[in-house]
Amino acid sequence: MQRLAVSAVVLLCAMTTSVCAEEAPLETLLRAQVFNKVFEGFDFYHVTIERDIAKADGTREVTAEAKGKFSDHTMRLKALFQLDGQTVVSGQVLEEEGLPACSSAAQHHGADL
């Protein structure tokens, strides 16, 4: 009985790890190419992938939300990205709340990232 319980826990951990491993590279890619610049100077921030759609031409359309904290203030940014392989080709801000970004490159708040 104890072996069955341990096997169930190991199987559950393996399933959870594989799901997280699939999501982590996309979050890491968006952090490196976009969000680290936008949230520069913040105490911390978290990225959530809301939607990831593969298109017929091999590109991907990804909707992601990032929430960060700077001092006692927060910022939330939701954006739509076009990815070609491991490169963010374009991005468009869908929603933004809270503090403006700290980086000078990110202060040009147009529709594009």
PEJO-V588910 format. One record per helix or strand of 3 or more residues. SS is the DSSP state (helix for helix, strand for strand). FROM is the first residue (numbers start at 1). LEN is the number of residues. Records with the same first field share a line. If there is no record, write none. Layout:
SS: FROM-LEN / FROM-LEN
This chain:
helix: 2-37 / 105-3
strand: 44-11 / 60-11 / 73-12 / 87-12
